[in-house]
Amino acid sequence: MTGISPDIIAVIGAGASGTLVATQLMQHARRPLHLLLIERRPLIGRGVAYSTTNVYHLLNTPAEKMSAYQDRSDHLVEWFQQRQDLPTEWEPITSWL
Ligand SMILES: Cc1cc2nc3c(=O)[nH]c(=O)nc-3n(C[C@H](O)[C@H](O)[C@H](O)COP(=O)(O)OP(=O)(O)OC[C@H]3O[C@@H](n4cnc5c(N)ncnc54)[C@H](O)[C@@H]3O)c2cc1C
């Protein structure tokens, strides 16, 4: 067998931090990477804070300040605006209930 053996990295805990570390590792990898994202919850990326199903739980930080990327401050807002299945920020919250 030829080629470069992949680096093997395990990220334990796939809340926001672990998931973002994993995305950064994938985006910046310069050689084959075998990434293990280990999470005990059913969905990755949510963690404790973003697993809530209560619609009254709102972000306590402006979306403009919650980008996952240091050099793309509008990333979260752009992602949100591209999602057709989510309420827009202008929609009254009472319409969600
Ligand atoms: C109720 C609440 C609301 C919040 N609201 C906001 C907000 O509006 N804005 C904001 O900026 N911040 C908010 N925060 C802070 C928020 O928690 C952090 O911004 C961020 O989500 C923390 O992510 P984390 O990945 O570090 O931790 P966590 O989200 O706690 O993720 C850790 C993950 O590791 C997993 N895990 C732990 N141990 C193991 C194991 N042994 N094996 C496998 N998996 C494991 C857990 O299941 C979890 O999914 C809030 C926090 C809480 C508790």
The ligand as an SDF file (V2000), in Angstrom:
LIG
                    3D

 53 58  0  0  0  0  0  0  0  0999 V2000
  -28.7120   27.1940   28.6330 C   0  0  0  0  0  0  0  0  0  0  0  0
  -27.4910   27.8340   27.9450 C   0  0  0  0  0  0  0  0  0  0  0  0
  -27.6840   28.8460   27.0230 C   0  0  0  0  0  0  0  0  0  0  0  0
  -26.5960   29.4340   26.3810 C   0  0  0  0  0  0  0  0  0  0  0  0
  -26.8340   30.4100   25.4630 N   0  0  0  0  0  0  0  0  0  0  0  0
  -25.7960   30.9860   24.8320 C   0  0  0  0  0  0  0  0  0  0  0  0
  -26.0140   32.0140   23.8550 C   0  0  0  0  0  0  0  0  0  0  0  0
  -27.1470   32.4040   23.6100 O   0  0  0  0  0  0  0  0  0  0  0  0
  -24.9520   32.5790   23.2450 N   0  0  0  0  0  0  0  0  0  0  0  0
  -23.6710   32.1640   23.5220 C   0  0  0  0  0  0  0  0  0  0  0  0
  -22.7320   32.6980   22.9260 O   0  0  0  0  0  0  0  0  0  0  0  0
  -23.4350   31.1990   24.4330 N   0  0  0  0  0  0  0  0  0  0  0  0
  -24.4500   30.6020   25.0910 C   0  0  0  0  0  0  0  0  0  0  0  0
  -24.2180   29.6370   26.0090 N   0  0  0  0  0  0  0  0  0  0  0  0
  -22.8410   29.2320   26.2220 C   0  0  0  0  0  0  0  0  0  0  0  0
  -22.6060   28.0350   25.3190 C   0  0  0  0  0  0  0  0  0  0  0  0
  -22.7140   26.8790   26.1060 O   0  0  0  0  0  0  0  0  0  0  0  0
  -21.2870   28.1280   24.6520 C   0  0  0  0  0  0  0  0  0  0  0  0
  -21.2590   29.2430   23.7760 O   0  0  0  0  0  0  0  0  0  0  0  0
  -20.9820   26.9030   23.7680 C   0  0  0  0  0  0  0  0  0  0  0  0
  -22.1480   26.3290   23.2740 O   0  0  0  0  0  0  0  0  0  0  0  0
  -20.2100   25.9040   24.5970 C   0  0  0  0  0  0  0  0  0  0  0  0
  -19.8690   24.8720   23.7040 O   0  0  0  0  0  0  0  0  0  0  0  0
  -18.8960   23.7490   24.1430 P   0  0  0  0  0  0  0  0  0  0  0  0
  -18.7320   22.8780   22.9080 O   0  0  0  0  0  0  0  0  0  0  0  0
  -17.6580   24.3150   24.7390 O   0  0  0  0  0  0  0  0  0  0  0  0
  -19.6150   22.9710   25.3260 O   0  0  0  0  0  0  0  0  0  0  0  0
  -20.9490   22.0810   25.2910 P   0  0  0  0  0  0  0  0  0  0  0  0
  -22.0080   22.7160   24.4640 O   0  0  0  0  0  0  0  0  0  0  0  0
  -21.2470   21.7530   26.6920 O   0  0  0  0  0  0  0  0  0  0  0  0
  -20.5040   20.7690   24.4770 O   0  0  0  0  0  0  0  0  0  0  0  0
  -19.8000   19.7200   25.0780 C   0  0  0  0  0  0  0  0  0  0  0  0
  -20.2550   18.4470   24.3780 C   0  0  0  0  0  0  0  0  0  0  0  0
  -19.4410   17.3790   24.8210 O   0  0  0  0  0  0  0  0  0  0  0  0
  -20.2460   16.2250   24.9840 C   0  0  0  0  0  0  0  0  0  0  0  0
  -19.5480   15.3640   25.8880 N   0  0  0  0  0  0  0  0  0  0  0  0
  -19.0870   15.6620   27.1330 C   0  0  0  0  0  0  0  0  0  0  0  0
  -18.4300   14.6210   27.6490 N   0  0  0  0  0  0  0  0  0  0  0  0
  -18.4870   13.6270   26.7000 C   0  0  0  0  0  0  0  0  0  0  0  0
  -17.9730   12.3020   26.6390 C   0  0  0  0  0  0  0  0  0  0  0  0
  -17.2750   11.7550   27.6560 N   0  0  0  0  0  0  0  0  0  0  0  0
  -18.2020   11.5670   25.5160 N   0  0  0  0  0  0  0  0  0  0  0  0
  -18.8910   12.0960   24.4760 C   0  0  0  0  0  0  0  0  0  0  0  0
  -19.3890   13.3640   24.4710 N   0  0  0  0  0  0  0  0  0  0  0  0
  -19.1760   14.1170   25.5810 C   0  0  0  0  0  0  0  0  0  0  0  0
  -21.5780   16.7600   25.5070 C   0  0  0  0  0  0  0  0  0  0  0  0
  -22.6390   15.8800   25.2470 O   0  0  0  0  0  0  0  0  0  0  0  0
  -21.7100   18.0760   24.7120 C   0  0  0  0  0  0  0  0  0  0  0  0
  -22.4430   17.9090   23.5190 O   0  0  0  0  0  0  0  0  0  0  0  0
  -25.2810   29.0290   26.6760 C   0  0  0  0  0  0  0  0  0  0  0  0
  -25.0900   27.9950   27.6160 C   0  0  0  0  0  0  0  0  0  0  0  0
  -26.1750   27.3940   28.2520 C   0  0  0  0  0  0  0  0  0  0  0  0
  -25.9280   26.2860   29.2700 C   0  0  0  0  0  0  0  0  0  0  0  0
  1  2  1  0
  2  3  1  0
  2 52  2  0
  3  4  2  0
  4  5  1  0
  4 50  1  0
  5  6  2  0
  6  7  1  0
  6 13  1  0
  7  8  2  0
  7  9  1  0
  9 10  1  0
 10 11  2  0
 10 12  1  0
 12 13  2  0
 13 14  1  0
 14 15  1  0
 14 50  1  0
 15 16  1  0
 16 17  1  0
 16 18  1  0
 18 19  1  0
 18 20  1  0
 20 21  1  0
 20 22  1  0
 22 23  1  0
 23 24  1  0
 24 25  2  0
 24 26  1  0
 24 27  1  0
 27 28  1  0
 28 29  2  0
 28 30  1  0
 28 31  1  0
 31 32  1  0
 32 33  1  0
 33 34  1  0
 33 48  1  0
 34 35  1  0
 35 36  1  0
 35 46  1  0
 36 37  1  0
 36 45  1  0
 37 38  2  0
 38 39  1  0
 39 40  1  0
 39 45  2  0
 40 41  1  0
 40 42  2  0
 42 43  1  0
 43 44  2  0
 44 45  1  0
 46 47  1  0
 46 48  1  0
 48 49  1  0
 50 51  2  0
 51 52  1  0
 52 53  1  0
M  END
$$$$
